């Protein structure tokens, strides 16, 4: 059966097992369907909205942060919050400087942090799992020199999961993941949530603008879904990230603007 976790139990067991015991049975007999069964259990117990993917609200997370609480994003395949962070910084009229960590980048990162501590700018340290010793260094600065840090300063961090990532840094940080959405519906919600103000439905008055925007969003979601199948989805791996979507939207906007001016 396509959905064995929802099949009726034989020999009169159906009315004897509650939802949780049924979940345990699925875990024992068909482990491959456990995640789906767990989702059904959550929906049944808490409500439909808890079974849907949550669209990350960067601005709300920023509101909850302060100068001494970095925001750490744990990366997964095809996820990169850089565009969202830079868009939020632009919206708040704050300068955001990004640097990709690695061998020899600590000197530049120290300079950016030192400037941002006093000016109140934002700093985005990418791939911090490649510079764990430096993480310990700026952790001390955040915890011991708080009086010297501008209240508008914010530190954004991206990293892959690493067993030696500093525990102290995790404890003082706001942690989130940017996992790819599961399913077409969740993917469309994520894509539309990532639209900037300039890309909203009212950004263009052409009659084809809204249908084209939906078509682009749907295509973007589909090609992201195909990534899950590895070489069966695409011969050459490619992320198809938010930057690709934004570039496509901008191209369509320019094309429609040129059509209007040519009339």
N, C-alpha and C positions, 0 to 999 in steps of 0.2 A: 504494500500500500504506500501511497505517496506521503501520507501523514499518519504513521503508526501510533504516534503519541496521542492522537485524538480518537483512535479506534475504540469501539465498545469492548469492554472486557468480557471474556467468556465465562461460562459456568456460574452465572449469578454474582460475579464479583463487582460488577459495575456500581451497584448502590452501596456496597460495603466500604469502598475506599473514598476518602475525601480527596480534595485537590492536592494536598501536600503529599499524602501517601502515594497517590498516582504519580506524582513527580518523582518520588523515590523509585517507584517501579520502572519508570522510563529510564532513569539513571542506571539501573541495574541491567536491564534487558537490551536497551538500544541507546548506548551512550552518545551516538552520533546525533540523536534527536533531542539531547538534553537541553541545549540552549533554547531551542524552539519551545520545548515544553515549559521551561522556566519562564520564558516570556509570556506564555499563556497563563501561567500561574500568577504572575505579577499583574497582568491585566484583569484577571478574575478577582484578585484580592484587593487591589488598590484602585483600579479604574483604567479605562482605555488610554488616557493621556500618559500614563506611566510606562506603557509599552512602546511608545514612540521615541525616536531619537530626539535628543535635546539640541537645539540650535545654540551654539555658543554665543553669548552676549558679551563681547569684549568691553563695551562701555560699562556695563553693570559690574564686571569684575574690576575694572579700573576704579570705580567708585568705592569698592570695598578695600582697596589697597592703600598703602601709605608709603612714605619714602624709604622705610626700612623693611618692607615686605615685598621681595621680588615676586614676579609672576613667572612660574616655570611651566613650559609646555613640553610634554613628553611626546616625541614625534613618532609617527607610524608611516607606513608606506603611502606616499601621495599626499601627505599633510604638511603644510608649511604656513604658519600663521603670520608670516612677515608682512604680506600685503594687508591683512586686517589690522595689524598693529600700526603700520605706516598710515593707513587710511584714518584710523582713530586719532593719531597724532596730528594729522592734517586738519581734521575736524575741530580739534581742540586748539589749533594754532600753536602747537608745541613742536620744537625741533626734535627729531628722533634720529640718532646715529646708530647704524648697525655695523657689526663686525663679525666675521666668521672666524671662530677660534680654531687654533691649530698651532703647529710649531712656529715659533717666532712672532706670534700675534699678541702675546701678553703685553709687550711694550706699548703697542697702539691702544690696546684695551685699557691699560692704566691711564693713558692720557685722556681718552674719552670719558672715563669715569671721573677723573679728577676735575675735568671741565664741567661735567654734568652735575657733580655734587654742589658746585657753587652757582651754576647758572639755572638749575632747575629743569634742564632738558631730560629727555628720555634716552636710554641706552638699550640696545638690543644685542645681546651676546648669543650668537648662534653656535650650535654644536658644542656646547660646553663639556660634553663627555670626552672631548679631545684635550681638555685642559683642566683636569680635576684639581691639580695643585693651585691653579689660579683661583678656582672657586673657593678654596679655603682662605685665600688671601683677601678677596673682597668680602667674604663673610665676616672677617674680623673688622673690616672697615664699617660695615653696616651695623654691627652690634656695639662697637666701642667708640665710634666717632659720630654719633647721631647728631650732636649739636652743630657739626660743620656741614651737614647735608641740607640742601634747600628743600623746603616742604613739597615743592612741585616735582622733585626728582622721582623718576620711576625706572626700575630695572626689569627688563623683560629678558627671559632666558629660554632658549630651546635646547633640548638635549634628548638623546636616546636613553633608554633605560640602561643603567650601569650599576653593577653591584657595589662599586666603590664610590658612588656619588655621595658627597658629604651629607650626613644625616642632619647636622645642624642647619644647613641651608634649606633642606626640605622642611624642617620644623617651623621655620619663620616665614616660609613662602606660601603663596597661593598657588595651588597645583591644578593643572587641567590638561586634558588631552585633546588633540585635534584629529581624532580618528575619522576615516572616511565613513560617510553615512551608509547604513545598511538598507538597500532597496531603493527603487526608483522614487517612491514618494518622499522618503527622507532625503534623498539626494536633491530633489527639486526644491524642497524647503530650505536646505542648506545653501543651494545656489542662489535662490532669490533673496535669502537673508544677507548674502554677501554683496548685494548690489550697493554701489555707492549712490550718493545723492544725485550725481550727474547721470546715473544710469537708470533712474526710476522710470516708471511707466509714462510719466509726463515729460520725460526728457526730450521727446520728439513728437511733433504733431502729425507726422505722416501716418496715413491710415494703416500701413503695413508694419508700423513699428512694434506694436504689441504682439501680433502674431509671430513676427520674426524673433522678438526677444524670448517668447515662450519656446519657439523651435530651437533656438540656440541653447537655452537652459536645458531642454530635454535631451538634445544631442550631447551636451557636456556631461549630463548625468549618465547617459548610456555608455559613453566611452570610458567613464570612470568605473562603471560596473564591470566592464569587460576586463579590466585590469586584474580582477580577482581570479581569473582563470589562467593567469601566467602566460606561457607561450601559446596556449590555445586561444587566448583572447587577442593578443598582439604579438607578432613575430619579434618586434623590437620593443623592449620595455620603455614606456614613457609615462610621466606622471599625470599629464592633463590636469594641471592645477588651476587655482583661481586666477593666476596671471594670464593663462591661456584664454580663459573665459572672458576676462576683462578686455584683452586685446581684440577678441572677436567682436564683442559688443561695440567697442570703439570703431572698428572697421565698418560695421553695419551702420552706425550713426553717421559716420563720414559719408558713406555711400548714399544714404537717404538724403542727407543735406545737399549733396551734389545734385541729386535728382531734382530736388525742389528749386535749386538755383538755376537749373537748366531749363525750367519751364518758361 
